[in-house]
Amino acid sequence: MAPWPFQSGVSKDIATGVMATLVIFSASVFMPVIGFLFSMFIPLPVLFYRTKLGRRHGMIVPLVAIAVIGFIIGGITMDIVFFSGLMLLGFALSEMFEKALPVEMAIVAACGIVLGVGLGAMVMYSIASNKGVVSLVSAYVATNLKLSLQLYQSIGIPQETIDAISGSLDRIQYVLVRILPSLVAASTLFVAWTNLIAARPILERRGLAFPDYGRLNRWRAPDVLIWGVIGSGLIMLLPATGFRLIGINGLLVVLTVYFIQGIAIVSFFFEKKKLPRPIRVVLYIMIALQQLFLLVIVCIGLFDMWINFRKIDPDKREPDLPA
């Protein structure tokens, strides 16, 4: 039988994992504008210590962190569901690392676990609060839109722009609630891929096992996925609003996959040109902050199916290099 933390001396690792998670949580909550960038890496310490300590001891890290966050926030809220989902994602990724799965299946399985558990938690929370899931989500979106508007005012956005946004809040809320499923799925997918890339050099540096997924900057989306783009686009042409929303939701998820492929292509050429790391960081930040660059990256990933920008053989597999 595996020893308990206080018997085996792993309590220091558990405490470190909890502290690292709470530090990232604090940065994501209390740092305006860029806080969301920190929240993307909440799964990372959970993933690392689950891999290092194993399932039994590793699960203590997210459980203690969730309890502390719940105490700070003041009970069970939608924010608790959000941060718990991020920690579960890190734990699920580590679980998938131990399976002999291709990288696509590992990511999809981990995201599926998080989305399934998250949906179940929302249903239970709605039952406990005597509110429907849709009304619960709608109220949460409305609250966050108002907070965003206050943030825009505090950072000096022109009053004309704020007035325009304020006058459109109801319509923005209506659209966001109905495309929220795809936004959540796409965000989970992107965060999972980001933490997969970030975890590899950390785990390898500490001598911990990491699956041999090959060079991730040579990864390509399955060709069959193009039919998801075509199908979603055709559904959006239907006159019924409900069908259009289905098409938009599907398109957002599929285009996220092609965005990941586009980023892989960009990383490939950064590596090929041997750009210094500081320049790479600046360019990645520009991509993250400029919507036009995001669209260009999506198009690069999408058209790589025909153009093959990297001129690579899809049947040739090379071991990945340290990031």
C-alpha positions in Angstrom: 0.0 0.0 0.0 1.3 3.4 -1.0 2.3 5.5 2.0 0.5 8.7 2.9 2.2 12.0 2.2 3.2 12.7 5.9 4.7 9.2 6.1 6.7 9.3 2.8 8.1 12.9 2.8 6.3 14.0 -0.3 4.3 16.6 1.6 6.8 19.2 0.5 6.1 18.5 -3.1 2.3 18.6 -2.5 2.7 22.0 -0.6 4.8 23.3 -3.5 2.3 22.2 -6.0 -0.6 23.9 -4.1 1.4 27.1 -3.7 2.3 27.2 -7.4 -1.3 26.7 -8.4 -2.5 29.4 -6.0 0.2 31.8 -7.3 -1.0 31.4 -10.9 -4.6 31.7 -9.7 -3.8 34.9 -7.9 -2.1 36.3 -11.0 -5.0 35.4 -13.2 -7.6 37.0 -10.9 -5.8 40.1 -9.6 -3.8 41.2 -12.7 -6.1 43.1 -15.1 -6.1 42.6 -18.9 -3.3 40.0 -19.0 -4.7 37.8 -16.2 -6.4 35.4 -18.6 -2.9 34.5 -20.0 -1.9 33.3 -16.5 -5.1 31.3 -16.1 -4.2 29.2 -19.1 -1.3 27.7 -17.1 -3.3 26.7 -14.0 -3.3 23.1 -15.3 0.5 23.0 -15.5 1.5 22.5 -11.8 -1.3 19.9 -11.4 0.0 18.1 -14.5 3.6 18.2 -13.2 2.9 17.0 -9.7 0.4 14.3 -10.9 3.2 13.0 -13.1 5.8 13.2 -10.3 3.8 11.9 -7.4 1.4 9.5 -9.1 -2.4 9.5 -9.1 -3.0 9.0 -5.3 -0.7 11.7 -4.0 -1.1 13.9 -7.1 -4.8 14.4 -6.7 -4.2 16.1 -3.3 -2.7 19.1 -5.1 -5.9 20.2 -7.0 -8.2 19.2 -4.1 -6.4 21.4 -1.6 -6.0 24.2 -4.1 -9.8 24.1 -4.9 -10.6 24.2 -1.2 -8.4 27.3 -0.7 -9.8 29.0 -3.7 -13.3 28.3 -2.5 -12.5 29.8 0.8 -11.0 32.9 -0.9 -14.0 33.3 -3.3 -16.5 32.6 -0.5 -18.2 29.3 -1.5 -19.2 27.4 -4.5 -19.6 29.7 -7.5 -19.3 29.4 -11.3 -15.7 30.7 -10.9 -15.0 27.6 -8.8 -16.3 25.4 -11.6 -14.1 27.2 -14.1 -10.8 26.9 -12.0 -11.7 23.4 -11.0 -12.1 22.5 -14.7 -8.6 23.9 -15.4 -7.0 21.8 -12.7 -8.9 18.7 -13.8 -7.5 19.3 -17.3 -4.0 19.1 -16.0 -4.8 16.0 -14.1 -6.5 14.4 -17.1 -3.6 15.2 -19.4 -1.2 13.5 -17.0 -3.5 10.4 -17.0 -3.5 10.4 -20.8 0.3 10.6 -20.8 0.4 7.1 -19.3 -1.7 5.7 -22.1 -0.4 4.5 -25.4 -2.4 7.1 -27.3 -1.6 9.3 -30.3 -1.4 13.0 -29.3 -4.8 13.8 -30.9 -6.6 11.1 -28.9 -4.8 12.1 -25.7 -5.9 15.8 -26.1 -9.5 14.9 -27.2 -9.9 12.4 -24.3 -8.6 14.9 -21.7 -10.8 17.7 -23.0 -13.8 15.3 -23.1 -13.3 14.4 -19.5 -13.2 18.1 -18.5 -16.2 19.1 -20.6 -18.3 16.1 -19.4 -17.5 16.7 -15.7 -18.0 20.4 -16.1 -21.4 19.9 -17.6 -22.4 17.5 -14.8 -21.2 20.0 -12.2 -23.2 22.8 -13.8 -26.3 20.7 -13.8 -25.8 19.8 -10.1 -25.1 23.5 -9.3 -28.2 24.6 -11.1 -30.3 22.0 -9.2 -28.9 23.2 -5.9 -29.5 26.8 -6.7 -33.0 26.2 -8.2 -32.1 27.8 -11.5 -32.0 26.4 -15.0 -28.6 25.9 -16.7 -29.4 28.4 -19.4 -30.5 31.1 -17.0 -27.5 30.4 -14.8 -25.1 30.7 -17.7 -27.0 33.9 -18.9 -26.6 35.5 -15.5 -22.9 34.6 -15.4 -22.3 36.1 -18.8 -24.2 39.2 -18.0 -22.1 39.7 -14.8 -18.9 39.3 -16.6 -19.9 41.7 -19.4 -20.6 44.4 -16.8 -17.2 43.7 -15.2 -15.5 43.9 -18.5 -17.2 47.3 -19.2 -16.0 48.6 -15.8 -12.5 47.4 -16.7 -12.6 49.2 -20.1 -13.6 52.4 -18.2 -10.7 52.0 -15.7 -8.1 51.6 -18.5 -9.2 54.7 -20.3 -11.2 53.4 -23.3 -12.9 56.3 -25.0 -16.4 57.0 -23.6 -17.9 56.8 -27.1 -16.7 53.2 -27.4 -17.9 52.4 -24.0 -21.4 53.8 -24.7 -21.6 51.8 -27.9 -20.7 48.6 -26.1 -23.1 49.4 -23.3 -25.9 49.9 -25.7 -25.2 46.5 -27.3 -24.8 44.5 -24.1 -28.1 42.6 -24.5 -27.3 41.5 -28.0 -23.7 40.6 -27.0 -25.1 38.5 -24.1 -27.6 36.8 -26.4 -24.9 35.7 -28.9 -22.4 34.7 -26.3 -24.8 32.5 -24.4 -25.6 30.6 -27.6 -22.0 30.2 -28.8 -20.7 29.5 -25.3 -20.5 25.7 -25.8 -18.1 26.1 -28.7 -16.1 28.8 -26.9 -15.7 26.5 -23.9 -14.7 23.5 -26.1 -12.3 25.6 -28.2 -10.7 27.2 -25.1 -10.3 23.8 -23.4 -8.7 22.4 -26.6 -6.3 25.3 -26.9 -5.3 25.3 -23.2 -4.7 21.6 -23.3 -2.4 22.0 -26.3 -0.6 24.9 -24.7 0.0 23.0 -21.5 1.1 19.9 -23.5 3.9 22.0 -25.1 4.8 23.8 -21.9 4.9 20.6 -19.9 7.4 18.7 -22.1 10.6 20.6 -21.4 9.7 20.8 -17.6 9.1 17.1 -17.3 12.1 16.1 -19.3 14.4 18.5 -17.4 13.2 16.8 -14.1 13.7 13.3 -15.6 10.0 12.5 -15.7 8.3 10.5 -18.4 6.7 12.3 -21.3 5.2 10.5 -24.3 7.0 10.6 -27.6 4.6 12.5 -29.7 7.2 13.5 -32.3 8.0 17.1 -33.2 4.8 19.0 -32.4 5.7 21.9 -34.7 5.3 19.3 -37.6 1.9 18.2 -36.4 -1.0 18.3 -39.0 -4.7 18.1 -38.4 -6.4 15.0 -39.9 -7.5 15.7 -43.5 -11.0 14.6 -42.8 -11.4 17.6 -40.5 -11.9 19.8 -43.6 -15.3 18.4 -43.9 -16.1 19.9 -40.5 -15.4 23.3 -42.0 -17.4 22.7 -45.1 -20.3 21.2 -43.2 -20.4 24.0 -40.6 -20.3 26.6 -43.4 -23.2 25.0 -45.2 -25.3 24.8 -42.0 -24.7 28.5 -41.5 -26.3 29.2 -44.8 -29.6 27.7 -43.7 -32.3 30.3 -43.0 -33.3 29.1 -39.5 -31.4 30.9 -36.7 -31.0 27.6 -34.7 -29.2 25.9 -37.5 -26.9 29.0 -38.0 -25.9 28.8 -34.3 -25.1 25.1 -34.7 -22.9 26.0 -37.7 -21.1 28.8 -35.9 -20.5 26.5 -32.9 -19.0 23.8 -35.1 -16.9 26.2 -37.1 -15.4 27.8 -34.0 -14.2 24.4 -32.7 -12.8 23.2 -36.0 -11.0 26.5 -36.8 -9.4 26.3 -33.3 -7.7 23.1 -34.5 -6.5 24.8 -37.6 -5.2 27.7 -35.5 -3.1 25.2 -33.5 -1.8 23.8 -36.8 -1.0 27.4 -38.0 0.9 28.1 -34.8 2.8 24.8 -35.4 3.8 26.1 -38.8 4.9 29.5 -37.4 7.0 27.7 -34.8 8.5 25.5 -37.5 9.8 28.5 -39.4 10.9 30.3 -36.2 13.0 27.2 -35.5 14.2 27.0 -39.1 15.3 30.7 -39.1 16.9 30.3 -35.6 15.2 33.3 -34.2 16.2 34.3 -30.7 13.8 33.3 -27.9 13.0 37.0 -26.9 12.0 37.8 -30.5 9.8 34.7 -30.6 8.1 35.7 -27.4 7.3 39.2 -28.8 5.9 37.7 -32.0 3.7 35.2 -30.2 2.4 38.0 -28.0 1.6 40.1 -31.1 -0.3 37.1 -32.6 -2.2 36.7 -29.3 -3.3 40.3 -29.1 -4.0 41.1 -32.8 -7.2 39.6 -34.2 -5.9 40.1 -37.8 -2.9 37.9 -37.0 -5.2 35.3 -35.4 -7.2 35.1 -38.7 -4.0 34.8 -40.7 -2.7 32.0 -38.6 -6.0 30.1 -39.0 -5.8 30.6 -42.8 -2.2 29.3 -42.8 -3.3 26.2 -40.9 -6.3 25.6 -43.1 -4.5 26.0 -46.4 -1.6 23.9 -45.3 -3.7 20.9 -46.3 -3.1 21.8 -49.9 0.1 23.9 -49.9 2.1 22.0 -47.3 4.1 25.0 -46.2 6.7 23.0 -44.3 7.3 20.6 -47.2 7.2 17.6 -44.9 6.4 14.0 -45.5 3.3 13.1 -43.5 4.5 9.6 -43.2 7.9 10.6 -41.8 8.1 11.0 -38.1 10.9 12.7 -36.2 11.5 12.9 -32.5 10.6 16.3 -31.0 13.2 18.8 -29.9 13.3 20.7 -26.6 11.2 23.9 -26.7 
